[in-house]
Amino acid sequence: MRIISGIFKHRLIKTVGNEIRPTSDLVRQSLLNILQSVENYHVLDLFAGAGGIGIECISRGAKEVTFNDINGSSLKVIKENLESLGILNYSFSKKDALLYLKETLEKYDLIYVDPPYAYLDYLKIHEEILKREILNEKGIIVYEMDYKNTQLETLALKTYKYGKTKLVIFKKD
């Protein structure tokens, strides 16, 4: 996988193999165009996988990224990618996503939620984020899911489809 923009543009990063579905170049590029800027953002990549979204945000000026994934192989690959790029502004968590949200003391400008497409607890994730108030003022939550998934659509500010992938966007006012 390659970084598509920012200071690490065109640099290659490792993926986790066939068990993890990385976010496509098209979806990453579209997301960052929708967001327009992530400069100085504190970002949570909740189901980090290979870390593509978080690394892309750092490449575009994010202040810090927290990579959370319950899969140790994912975190190992992310760490290797960050080290190969010389990135220092990150933290790791190896927890179930809901547990992480229940325990974190951090506040974020962007929370990216990209679980396996068969995941059924998007609403629980959304409710926990709102209940715990971990989204900064004017913060954004982005859910990546299968295009057929209708969870959260009625609550969304905006929905975008890219082939079999859908992005559902929420903004805190």
N, C-alpha and C positions, 0 to 999 in steps of 0.2 A: 504494500500500500504506500502511496506517496502523499506528502503534505501538499495541499493545493494552493496555499497562499501564505503571505506573510514572510517573516524573516527566514523560515525554514522551507520556503517554497521549493518544490521538486525533490526534496530529500526523501529518501525511502525509509519506511519504518516496518518492523516485523509485525506479523499478525500471529494469532494464536492457533492456527491450523484450522481444520475443518469443523471443529466443535463450536466455534464462535463465528457469528455472522457480522463482519465489519460493516459499518455504515459506508455506503457507496460514495464515490467522488461526487457524483451529481447531487446527492442528498446533502453532503457536507458543504459543498459550494453553495447550494440553494439556501441552506440554513444560515450560513454566515452572511449571505446577501440579504436575507430577510432581517437578520439582527442588525445589520449595517456596521456596528462596531461592538467589540467586546473589550476594548481597551480599558485597562484598570479594573476589570471585572474579577470578582471572586466567584469561581465556577465549581459546581459539583457535577461530576460525571458519575452518576449513581450506579449504573450497570456498565462499568468502564470497558469491558471486553479488551480490545487491543489498545484502547486509549486514544483512538483517532480523533474524536471530538475534542477531548481535553488538550491534546497536543496541538491541534489546529487552532484552538483558542489562545494558547500560549504563543504560537507563531504570529497571531494577530494582536498581541499586546495584553492578554489577560494578566492580571496581577498575580493570581495564584489559582491553581486547580487542585481539587481533591478528587482523587481517583478511588472509587469504591467498587469492589467486586468481591464476591464470595469465592471466586475461583482463583486459587493460588497461582495457576499457570498464567492466567491473565495478568496478574500483578507483576509476575516475574518478567513477562515480555514488555509490559509498560515500563518497568524500571530500566530494562536494557535499552529501550527506545529513548527514554529521557536521558540516560547517561551518554548514549551515542551522540545526542544533540547538544549535550552540555547544559541541559535545563536543570535549574535548581529550585524554582518556585512552585513546588508541588508538595502534596502529602498523600498518604495512602491509608486506606481502611479496608480490612478484609472481613466484612460483615454482611449479613442478610440486609437487603435494602431497607426494609421496614424497621429493623432493629437500629440501623445506622441513623435513620431519620428520628427515631424516638430518643436516641442518646446524644446526638450532636449538639454542641453549643455554638456552632458556627452559624453565620448568616451569609446568604449567597445572592449574587446578582443574576446568575443564570444557573438553573438546575436542569440538566439533561437526563432524561429517563428513557433508556433504550434496553428494556429487558428482552429475553427471548420472545419471539412473536406469539407463542402459545400462552404467555403470562396472562393471568386473569385478574390481578389485584391492582390495576391502574387506579381505580377509585380509592382504594385504601391508601395508596401512595399519595395521591392528590390530597386527600383529607388530612393525612399526617403532616404534610408540608404546610398546609394552611393552619392546622391546629397548633403546631409548634412554632409558627411564625418565623420560619428559618429563611424566608425570602425577604430580601431587602426591599425598601420602598422602590417602586417602579421595576421590581425584579421580574424575571421571565422564567416560566417553566416550559420546556419543550418535551413532548412525548413522541418517540418514534415507535410506530407500530405497523402491523400488517394493514394494508389498505381496506380490508374487509371489516376490521375491528371498529365497532361503533361506540365503544366505551369513551366517555368524556366529551363526545362531539357536541352535545347540547350545552356544555359548560365552556366550550372553547371560544377564544377570541377569533381565531382563524385556523383553518385546516388546509393543508397542501398535500397533493398526491403526486408521487413520482414512481410510476410503474406500480410495483406491488408494495410500495412503502408509503406511509402517510405520516406527516408531521402535524401534531396538534399543539397549538400555541396558546399559552395563557399569560397575561400580564397583570401584575399587581398595580392597582392605581394608587 
